[in-house]
Amino acid sequence: MNTTRTLKRHAALVDRMSSAQGVDLEQKMMEGLLTPDDLGTMVLSCTGCAHPGDCEHWLASHEDGAAAPGYCRNLDLFADLKAGRRV
């Protein structure tokens, strides 16, 4: 089973997507808007996505920022964090 590989892949996707959204996850944790458990939940949600390959391609061409694709399972959470709201 590739559980570790899957988690690492999706943790990287969440990290890259947060950067593309202009959201610094570490800073949001320091601000008290995000907990380590929240981040873990985001990664687990990402693992349920049917489009990780599409996401990787999207990120490759949007590293400088863009609204997250509509299929992103963390779309609303990124928007909340960007707006300074607790997830």
GUMI-494976 format. One record per residue (C-alpha): x, y, z; residue in three letters. Coordinates in nm, 4 decimals. Layout:
% residues N
((X Y Z) 'ALA');
...
END
This chain:
% residues 87
((0.0000 0.0000 0.0000) 'MET');
((0.1281 0.3449 -0.0892) 'ASN');
((-0.0223 0.5357 0.2026) 'THR');
((0.2962 0.7265 0.2865) 'THR');
((0.3566 0.8142 -0.0778) 'ARG');
((-0.0043 0.9281 -0.1173) 'THR');
((0.0078 1.1460 0.1947) 'LEU');
((0.3363 1.3029 0.0888) 'LYS');
((0.2021 1.3728 -0.2603) 'ARG');
((-0.1106 1.5411 -0.1290) 'HIS');
((0.0727 1.7295 0.1462) 'ALA');
((0.2912 1.8752 -0.1291) 'ALA');
((-0.0176 1.9604 -0.3368) 'LEU');
((-0.1782 2.1404 -0.0405) 'VAL');
((0.1446 2.3298 0.0226) 'ASP');
((0.1847 2.4287 -0.3426) 'ARG');
((-0.1826 2.5229 -0.3760) 'MET');
((-0.1645 2.7396 -0.0640) 'SER');
((0.1351 2.9205 -0.2128) 'SER');
((-0.0511 2.9706 -0.5411) 'ALA');
((-0.3372 3.1186 -0.3367) 'GLN');
((-0.1026 3.3538 -0.1523) 'GLY');
((-0.1648 3.1741 0.1756) 'VAL');
((0.1318 3.1127 0.4047) 'ASP');
((0.0195 2.8126 0.6099) 'LEU');
((0.2918 2.8585 0.8712) 'GLU');
((0.1928 3.2227 0.9192) 'GLN');
((-0.1744 3.1267 0.9478) 'LYS');
((-0.0811 2.8811 1.2232) 'MET');
((0.1093 3.1525 1.4090) 'MET');
((-0.1963 3.3780 1.3747) 'GLU');
((-0.4141 3.1060 1.5277) 'GLY');
((-0.6263 3.0668 1.2159) 'LEU');
((-0.5056 2.7147 1.1406) 'LEU');
((-0.4003 2.4265 1.3655) 'THR');
((-0.1828 2.1275 1.2778) 'PRO');
((-0.4998 1.9157 1.2945) 'ASP');
((-0.6695 2.1515 1.0475) 'ASP');
((-0.3761 2.1118 0.8113) 'LEU');
((-0.3925 1.7351 0.8470) 'GLY');
((-0.7618 1.7479 0.7628) 'THR');
((-0.6835 1.9522 0.4527) 'MET');
((-0.4283 1.6937 0.3386) 'VAL');
((-0.6686 1.4061 0.4043) 'LEU');
((-0.9410 1.5885 0.2127) 'SER');
((-0.6985 1.6326 -0.0749) 'CYS');
((-0.6300 1.2579 -0.0800) 'THR');
((-0.9959 1.2062 -0.1684) 'GLY');
((-0.9642 1.4192 -0.4807) 'CYS');
((-1.0146 1.2487 -0.8147) 'ALA');
((-0.7914 1.5043 -0.9919) 'HIS');
((-0.4405 1.5041 -0.8374) 'PRO');
((-0.2750 1.4772 -1.1779) 'GLY');
((-0.4820 1.7664 -1.3105) 'ASP');
((-0.3907 1.9625 -0.9989) 'CYS');
((-0.0194 1.9010 -1.0546) 'GLU');
((-0.0510 2.0271 -1.4128) 'HIS');
((-0.2579 2.3278 -1.3003) 'TRP');
((-0.0004 2.4161 -1.0348) 'LEU');
((0.2840 2.3891 -1.2849) 'ALA');
((0.1319 2.6745 -1.4835) 'SER');
((-0.0099 2.8790 -1.1931) 'HIS');
((0.2733 2.8905 -0.9386) 'GLU');
((0.2597 3.2718 -0.9477) 'ASP');
((-0.0982 3.2753 -0.8263) 'GLY');
((-0.4515 3.2233 -0.9467) 'ALA');
((-0.7856 3.1247 -0.8010) 'ALA');
((-0.7875 2.7568 -0.7111) 'ALA');
((-0.9602 2.5308 -0.9621) 'PRO');
((-1.3224 2.4542 -0.8860) 'GLY');
((-1.2510 2.0875 -0.8169) 'TYR');
((-1.0137 2.1706 -0.5280) 'CYS');
((-1.1539 2.0098 -0.2142) 'ARG');
((-0.9929 2.2847 -0.0030) 'ASN');
((-1.1111 2.5765 -0.2144) 'LEU');
((-1.3287 2.7283 0.0592) 'ASP');
((-1.0640 2.6769 0.3277) 'LEU');
((-0.8018 2.8570 0.1205) 'PHE');
((-1.0473 3.1437 0.0661) 'ALA');
((-1.1206 3.1621 0.4397) 'ASP');
((-0.7513 3.1656 0.5299) 'LEU');
((-0.6745 3.4263 0.2666) 'LYS');
((-0.9520 3.6456 0.4080) 'ALA');
((-0.8146 3.6041 0.7613) 'GLY');
((-1.0924 3.3754 0.8832) 'ARG');
((-1.0331 3.0726 1.1026) 'ARG');
((-1.0972 2.7390 0.9308) 'VAL');
END
